[in-house]
């Protein structure tokens, strides 16, 4: 029997003085619990999934969140580590970091070339 049908039956029994008001309230409270359990059961166990299946999915999700945070931190030089950061922000920060690394490598190469050139002039 559906919950709404049970509510109607309780109301009818109460109106006809077959049950007391206290008993009707208690029965209605139990129906609320059943209705709530039914509602949340569909959220917690979608498509009839088992607790073990849900736990496996949550475990995979937890691992993914942790690993994504590590990758974001690594490729952005620690500037981004939150896994819920939008992809365009992570990509932009990564591209900025790569540009900075290239600029730094070019600067170092120029400095070393100037130093070699200076050394060769002094040695000549």
Order of alpha helices (4+ residues) and beta strands (2+ residues): alpha-alpha-alpha-alpha
